[in-house]
């Protein structure tokens, strides 16, 4: 009976954590919609650079502050840290309606960006309520709060349009107030209904708690999270202009496609936690990183049209050109057919297609030698990078990363049971920085190559690095734990080679 009550209490905390995290994630991504609306409607005349900073500032704040917030969670418990975070972040959202300059907007964005640290609080607070065999599922369910970004993407534009009907200049100010009120309600509910719990006999100093960050394992987990979370956040912003530029979709359709990428990735996280509990986080990460390598390799092939040299027409013997037309060349009495360019329908095919034809390079009465070129060959290879195939691959890699997000955090309470908040905060910070720096990296790659799919080359390389790093680490661990078995395998391999 006692275990049943304990599990009910754990589920209650999990529900409150997930609800709070969903609301926080929705607020964290608010600037993406709000700033775009303000600029598009001429309410503020901000430059592209200023818009970029306003989009990135909340993500940066929510990332770099995850570590100290994780330390506070381990030390004082999640109830009070989460409640205080929700209530304090509501203040800059209330004040956002009075912002009348870039500087004010940037400062307030920096302050309410603290809601992004809620992940570090929730991870530490959730894991302590569940036994080891339940932690993967619990953390996966909590991580479904990432879907808060999709809530903002869906609802915020419609609300902004509705509020601006009667007052086009000031109607937008209602939206941040609504978000602030929701934060206050959830914060008060947390204080009333949540029960505090922290690591028992936690007497470590801050310097001792930070000592765990010296472990290479923390940075390895951070690299995984940079990929599965940071790149996920980056592509949530990057896919919209990608679809609009490469496939000429409308803003609405491009936004819908971007949502198809982000929503399943957030929801599938709970399933990732279940898989991590059932099969082990290590095995799940093998699947995730391998699929990331394969899918990014497919996605990096750009939409392209390549013109190259094809098979030409050569003179069979020495002679004089007696007749020349687009379809035929006559050398003496010998006729040579010239291949014609065929008009192809502009259909978006799945596989590359090629077309070849020939272009005459000689003139009538010209003397030619044996094997001299009469008509040069031209071949055009075209790859449409079918939009629907691209969309399916994008959704699949998003789902893979969603499962990976849960698997990464399944590792943390197993390896660092008394420093979940600190390590979780550090890993979350590295992942969050991926969301901030990702679009910047993608932008530089696009500028350097002129190819939109160049960002997927970065993903491919980084996925390979993570996969190789994990495999080498696991191999080393296995050899250290089973040296005799390792030696036997080496001896057998040597005999086989001999």
C-alpha positions in Angstrom: 0.0 0.0 0.0 2.8 2.3 0.9 4.5 1.7 -2.5 1.2 2.4 -4.3 0.9 5.8 -2.5 4.5 6.6 -3.2 4.0 5.8 -6.9 0.9 8.0 -7.0 2.8 10.9 -5.4 5.6 10.4 -7.9 3.1 10.5 -10.8 1.6 13.6 -9.4 5.0 15.3 -9.3 5.7 14.1 -12.8 2.4 15.6 -14.1 3.2 19.0 -12.4 6.7 18.9 -13.7 5.7 18.1 -17.3 2.9 20.8 -17.3 5.3 23.4 -16.0 8.0 22.5 -18.4 5.5 22.6 -21.3 4.5 26.1 -20.4 8.1 27.2 -19.9 9.2 25.8 -23.3 6.3 27.6 -24.9 7.5 30.9 -23.3 11.1 30.1 -24.2 10.2 30.1 -27.9 7.8 33.0 -27.8 10.2 35.5 -29.4 10.4 33.4 -32.6 6.8 34.3 -33.3 6.5 37.6 -31.6 9.5 39.4 -33.0 8.7 38.1 -36.5 5.2 39.5 -36.2 6.4 42.9 -34.9 8.9 43.4 -37.7 6.6 42.1 -40.5 3.8 44.4 -39.4 6.2 47.4 -39.2 5.6 48.0 -35.5 9.4 47.9 -34.9 12.0 48.7 -37.5 14.7 46.2 -36.4 17.5 45.1 -38.7 18.1 41.4 -39.6 21.0 41.3 -37.2 18.9 42.7 -34.3 16.1 40.2 -35.1 18.7 37.4 -35.0 19.9 38.6 -31.5 16.3 38.8 -30.2 15.6 35.3 -31.4 18.8 33.9 -29.9 19.0 35.8 -26.5 16.3 33.7 -24.7 17.9 30.5 -26.0 21.3 31.6 -24.9 20.1 32.6 -21.4 18.2 29.4 -20.9 21.2 27.4 -21.9 24.1 29.0 -19.9 22.0 29.3 -16.7 21.1 25.6 -16.6 24.2 24.6 -14.7 23.7 27.0 -11.7 19.9 26.2 -11.6 20.8 22.5 -11.6 23.1 23.0 -8.6 20.3 24.9 -6.7 17.9 22.0 -7.5 20.2 19.4 -6.0 20.8 21.6 -2.9 17.3 22.9 -2.1 14.9 20.7 -4.0 12.8 21.1 -7.1 9.6 22.5 -5.6 10.9 25.8 -4.4 13.4 26.3 -7.3 10.7 25.6 -9.9 8.1 27.7 -8.2 10.4 30.7 -7.8 11.6 30.3 -11.4 8.0 30.4 -12.8 7.0 33.4 -10.7 10.2 35.4 -11.3 10.1 34.8 -15.1 6.5 36.1 -15.2 7.7 39.6 -14.3 9.7 40.4 -17.5 6.9 38.9 -19.5 4.5 41.4 -17.8 6.9 44.2 -18.5 7.4 43.3 -22.2 4.3 45.3 -23.1 6.1 48.5 -22.1 9.2 47.7 -24.3 9.6 50.5 -26.9 13.2 49.9 -28.0 15.6 47.1 -29.1 17.5 47.5 -25.9 14.5 47.1 -23.6 13.3 44.1 -25.6 16.7 42.5 -25.5 17.0 43.0 -21.7 13.5 41.6 -21.0 14.2 38.7 -23.4 17.3 37.9 -21.5 15.4 37.7 -18.2 12.4 35.7 -19.3 14.8 33.4 -21.2 15.5 31.9 -17.8 12.4 29.7 -18.3 14.7 27.6 -20.5 16.5 26.5 -17.3 13.3 24.7 -16.3 14.6 21.5 -17.9 17.6 21.3 -15.5 15.1 21.7 -12.6 12.7 19.1 -13.9 15.3 16.5 -14.6 16.7 16.6 -11.1 13.3 16.9 -9.5 11.7 14.1 -11.5 14.6 11.5 -11.3 14.7 11.6 -7.5 11.1 10.5 -7.2 11.5 7.3 -9.3 13.5 4.1 -8.9 16.1 3.3 -11.5 13.9 1.0 -13.6 11.3 3.8 -13.9 13.6 6.8 -14.6 13.9 6.4 -18.3 10.1 6.5 -18.8 9.6 9.3 -16.3 12.3 11.5 -17.8 11.0 10.8 -21.2 7.4 11.8 -20.3 8.8 15.0 -18.6 10.8 15.8 -21.8 7.5 15.7 -23.8 7.2 19.3 -22.6 9.3 20.2 -25.7 6.0 20.1 -27.5 5.4 23.5 -25.9 7.3 25.0 -28.8 4.6 23.6 -31.2 1.9 25.1 -29.0 3.4 28.5 -29.5 3.9 27.9 -33.2 0.3 27.0 -33.7 -1.5 29.4 -31.3 0.6 32.5 -31.0 0.2 33.7 -34.7 -3.6 33.4 -34.6 -3.8 35.1 -31.2 -1.6 38.0 -32.4 -3.7 38.5 -35.5 -6.9 38.4 -33.4 -5.6 40.9 -30.8 -4.5 43.2 -33.6 -7.8 43.5 -35.4 -9.0 46.5 -33.2 -5.6 47.9 -32.3 -3.0 47.0 -34.9 -0.3 49.0 -33.1 -0.7 47.7 -29.5 -2.8 44.5 -29.8 0.3 42.3 -29.6 0.9 43.4 -26.0 -1.9 41.1 -24.7 0.0 38.0 -25.7 3.0 38.3 -23.3 0.6 39.2 -20.5 -1.3 35.9 -21.1 1.9 34.0 -21.0 2.9 35.7 -17.8 -0.5 35.0 -16.1 -0.1 31.3 -17.1 3.4 31.2 -15.5 2.0 32.7 -12.3 -0.9 30.2 -12.1 1.4 27.2 -12.6 3.9 28.7 -10.1 1.3 29.0 -7.4 -0.1 25.5 -8.2 3.5 24.2 -7.8 3.8 25.8 -4.3 0.4 24.4 -3.2 0.4 20.9 -4.7 4.0 19.8 -5.1 6.0 18.2 -2.3 9.6 19.0 -1.9 12.3 16.3 -2.1 16.0 16.5 -2.5 19.0 14.2 -2.3 19.3 12.8 1.2 22.4 13.7 3.3 23.5 16.1 0.6 26.4 17.9 2.3 28.6 18.5 -0.7 29.9 22.0 -1.3 29.4 23.7 -4.6 33.1 23.1 -5.5 32.6 19.4 -4.7 29.5 19.3 -6.8 31.2 20.9 -9.7 34.0 18.3 -9.5 31.9 15.8 -11.4 32.2 18.1 -14.5 35.8 17.0 -14.8 34.6 13.6 -16.0 35.0 13.1 -19.7 31.7 11.2 -19.6 29.8 14.4 -18.8 31.3 16.1 -21.9 30.5 13.0 -24.0 26.9 13.1 -22.9 26.9 16.8 -23.7 28.1 16.1 -27.2 25.3 13.6 -27.7 22.8 16.2 -26.4 24.3 18.9 -28.6 23.3 16.7 -31.5 19.9 15.4 -30.5 18.6 18.5 -28.7 20.7 21.4 -29.9 20.5 20.6 -33.6 16.8 19.8 -33.0 16.2 23.3 -31.7 18.4 24.8 -34.5 16.4 23.0 -37.2 13.1 24.0 -35.7 14.1 27.5 -36.8 16.1 26.6 -39.9 13.6 24.4 -41.7 11.1 27.2 -42.4 13.5 29.3 -44.6 14.9 26.0 -46.0 11.5 24.9 -47.3 10.6 28.4 -48.6 13.9 28.8 -50.5 14.5 25.3 -51.9 10.9 24.3 -52.6 9.2 27.7 -52.8 6.5 26.8 -50.3 4.3 29.5 -48.7 5.0 30.7 -45.2 2.0 28.8 -43.8 3.0 25.5 -45.5 6.7 25.9 -44.6 5.6 26.5 -41.0 3.4 23.4 -41.1 6.3 21.3 -42.4 8.6 22.6 -39.7 5.9 21.7 -37.1 5.8 18.2 -38.5 9.5 17.9 -37.6 9.3 19.4 -34.1 6.0 18.0 -32.7 6.7 14.2 -33.2 10.2 14.7 -31.9 8.9 16.1 -28.6 6.1 13.6 -28.2 8.2 10.5 -29.0 10.5 11.3 -26.1 8.4 9.3 -23.7 8.7 6.3 -26.0 12.4 6.9 -26.0 12.4 6.7 -22.2 10.5 3.4 -22.4 13.0 2.0 -24.9 15.9 3.1 -22.7 14.4 1.3 -19.7 13.7 -1.9 -21.7 16.8 -2.2 -23.8 19.3 0.1 -22.0 20.3 3.7 -22.9 23.5 2.6 -24.5 21.9 0.3 -27.1 19.3 3.0 -27.8 22.0 5.6 -28.4 23.7 3.2 -30.9 20.4 3.1 -32.8 19.9 6.9 -32.6 23.4 7.8 -33.7 23.5 5.2 -36.5 20.2 6.4 -37.9 21.4 10.0 -37.6 24.4 9.1 -39.7 22.3 7.4 -42.4 19.5 9.9 -42.6 21.8 13.0 -42.6 23.8 11.3 -45.4 20.6 11.1 -47.5 19.5 14.6 -46.6 22.9 16.2 -47.5 22.4 15.4 -51.2 21.3 18.8 -52.6 18.6 19.7 -55.1 20.9 20.1 -58.1 21.4 20.1 -61.9 24.9 19.1 -63.1 26.0 19.7 -66.7 28.9 17.6 -67.8 30.6 16.2 -71.0 28.7 13.3 -72.5 29.5 10.8 -75.4 30.3 12.7 -78.6 30.5 11.8 -82.3 33.9 11.1 -83.8 35.0 10.9 -87.5 35.6 7.3 -88.6 38.2 8.3 -91.2 39.8 11.3 -92.7 37.6 13.3 -95.1 35.7 16.5 -95.9 32.4 17.6 -94.4 29.9 17.6 -97.2 26.7 18.3 -95.2 25.9 19.6 -91.7 22.6 19.9 -89.9 21.4 19.7 -86.3 20.4 16.1 -86.9 23.1 14.8 -89.2 26.7 15.3 -90.3 28.0 13.8 -93.6 31.7 13.1 -94.1 32.3 12.2 -97.7 29.6 9.6 -98.3 29.3 8.6 -94.6 26.4 9.8 -92.4 26.7 10.4 -88.7 23.5 10.9 -86.7 23.6 13.7 -84.1 21.7 13.1 -80.8 18.9 15.6 -80.1 18.0 17.2 -76.8 14.7 15.7 -75.5 12.3 18.0 -73.6 11.4 16.4 -70.3 8.4 17.3 -68.1 9.3 19.1 -65.0 8.3 16.4 -62.6 9.7 16.0 -59.1 11.2 12.6 -59.3 12.6 10.6 -56.4 15.8 9.4 -58.1 18.3 11.4 -60.2 17.6 11.5 -63.9 20.1 12.2 -66.8 19.6 13.5 -70.3 22.3 13.4 -73.1 22.5 15.0 -76.5 25.1 16.3 -79.0 26.1 19.7 -80.3 27.8 20.1 -83.8 31.3 21.6 -83.6 32.3 21.4 -87.3 31.4 23.3 -90.5 30.6 22.3 -94.1 33.6 21.9 -96.4 35.9 21.5 -93.3 38.6 18.8 -93.6 38.7 16.4 -90.6 41.1 13.8 -89.5 40.3 10.3 -88.3 38.9 10.3 -84.7 38.4 14.1 -84.8 35.3 15.4 -82.8 32.3 16.2 -85.0 29.7 16.8 -82.3 30.5 17.2 -78.6 28.3 15.3 -76.1 26.4 17.1 -73.3 24.9 15.3 -70.3 22.7 16.9 -67.7 22.1 15.0 -64.4 19.2 16.4 -62.5 18.2 15.6 -58.9 14.9 17.2 -57.7 15.3 16.1 -54.1 11.6 15.3 -54.0 10.0 17.5 -51.3 7.8 14.8 -49.9 10.8 12.4 -49.6 12.8 15.2 -48.0 9.9 15.8 -45.5 9.7 12.1 -44.6 13.5 12.0 -43.9 13.3 15.2 -41.9 10.5 13.8 -39.7 12.4 10.5 -39.2 15.6 12.2 -38.1 13.5 14.4 -35.7 11.9 11.2 -34.2 15.3 9.6 -33.9 16.6 12.7 -32.1 13.5 12.7 -29.8 14.3 9.1 -28.7 17.9 10.1 -28.3 17.0 13.0 -25.9 15.4 10.6 -23.5 18.3 8.1 -23.8 20.9 10.7 -23.0 19.2 11.7 -19.8 18.6 8.0 -18.8 22.4 7.8 -18.5 22.8 10.6 -16.0 21.0 9.2 -12.9 22.8 5.9 -13.5 26.3 7.3 -13.6 25.8 10.4 -11.4 23.0 9.5 -8.9 23.9 12.2 -6.4 24.7 15.0 -9.0 21.7 14.7 -11.3 20.9 18.4 -11.2 24.5 19.5 -11.8 25.4 17.1 -14.5 21.9 17.4 -16.1 22.3 21.1 -16.0 25.7 20.9 -17.7 24.5 18.5 -20.4 21.4 20.6 -20.9 23.6 23.8 -21.2 25.7 22.2 -23.9 22.6 21.0 -25.8 21.0 24.5 -25.5 24.1 26.1 -26.8 23.7 23.9 -29.8 20.3 25.5 -30.4 22.0 28.9 -30.2 25.1 28.3 -32.3 23.4 25.8 -34.8 21.7 28.4 -37.0 24.9 30.5 -36.9 27.0 27.6 -38.1 24.3 26.7 -40.7 24.3 30.3 -42.0 28.1 30.4 -42.4 28.0 27.0 -44.3 25.2 28.3 -46.6 27.2 31.5 -47.3 30.4 29.5 -48.0 28.9 26.8 -50.2 25.7 28.4 -51.5 23.9 25.0 -50.8 21.1 24.7 -48.3 21.9 21.1 -47.6 25.4 22.0 -46.4 23.9 22.0 -42.8 23.3 18.3 -43.1 27.0 17.7 -43.9 27.7 19.2 -40.5 25.1 16.9 -38.9 26.7 13.9 -40.7 30.2 14.7 -39.5 29.1 15.4 -36.0 26.9 12.2 -35.8 29.9 10.2 -37.0 32.1 11.8 -34.3 29.6 11.0 -31.6 29.1 7.4 -32.8 32.8 6.7 -33.0 33.5 8.3 -29.6 30.8 6.2 -28.0 32.0 3.0 -29.6 35.6 3.6 -28.7 34.6 4.4 -25.1 32.4 1.3 -24.7 35.1 -0.9 -26.3 37.7 0.5 -23.8 35.3 -0.1 -20.9 34.6 -3.7 -22.0 38.4 -4.4 -22.4 39.1 -3.0 -18.9 36.3 -5.0 -17.3 37.0 -8.2 -19.1 40.8 -8.2 -19.9 41.1 -12.0 -20.0 38.3 -12.3 -22.6 39.8 -9.4 -24.6 43.2 -11.2 -24.6 41.6 -14.5 -25.7 39.8 -12.7 -28.6 43.1 -11.0 -29.6 44.9 -14.4 -29.6 42.1 -15.9 -31.8 42.3 -13.0 -34.2 46.0 -13.3 -34.5 45.8 -17.1 -35.2 43.2 -16.4 -37.8 45.4 -13.9 -39.5 48.4 -16.2 -39.3 
